[in-house]
């Protein structure tokens, strides 16, 4: 971090103290110069304060970011958990909803897939909302578009198709997607036309907007209650998040 940024960080903290005797906007140019000199001399004598100041600024930014996320989640609660165009697994009437943003070509998403399925099976009261969030290229978009088409038009086949694509280890081009769809019992002849359903594009746009608002930039990302957790969390962490949400 440059000396200018360090000074700004330290000065910002100084002038934001509730009991500070003066504020930056009340100082004359000469007074500001004098304060800068005092701060400079102090920091040269006590360089450890720089680390403390930066850590405090980081902490405040994290708190502000968390508050923003909580407010955004509250405002988008219905969109996040109750959009009928989003696939749902587990107990549809479950007492806790877990939302997952995922991409079919994401290795980390594939890594946590079995843990999500185990959670659904062992808990019995968890409702999982799947946010098709294709961010890894054209193949991801085509795979998610096919999956969304199945959910909207052949919903009884979605679970098997979703599992087949999540467990696929190789490339996921359109030929492979159709192969997996056929093996999962999907009516492939009808699927091509169903993939053009305009509702799919609307759902993708809504999901990307939600992700942007919540600062979800990668996959997987989970939301349980008021908590957002990015990354490939394990089964134990999932259970802890669900238990905490259930207590609230």
ABEGO torsion letter per residue (X at the ends): XBAAAAAAAAAAAAAABAABABBAAABBAAAAAAAAAAAAAAAAABAAAAAAAAAAAAAAAAAAAAAAAAAAAAAAAAAAAABAABBBBEBAABABBBBBBBBAABAAAAAAAAAAAAAAAAAGABBBBBBBBBAAEAAAAAAAAAAAAAAAABAAAAAAAAAAAAABABBBBAAAAAAAAAAAGBBAAAAAAAAABAAAAAAAAAAAAAAAAAGBABOBBBBBEABBBBEBBBAAAAAAAAAAAAAX
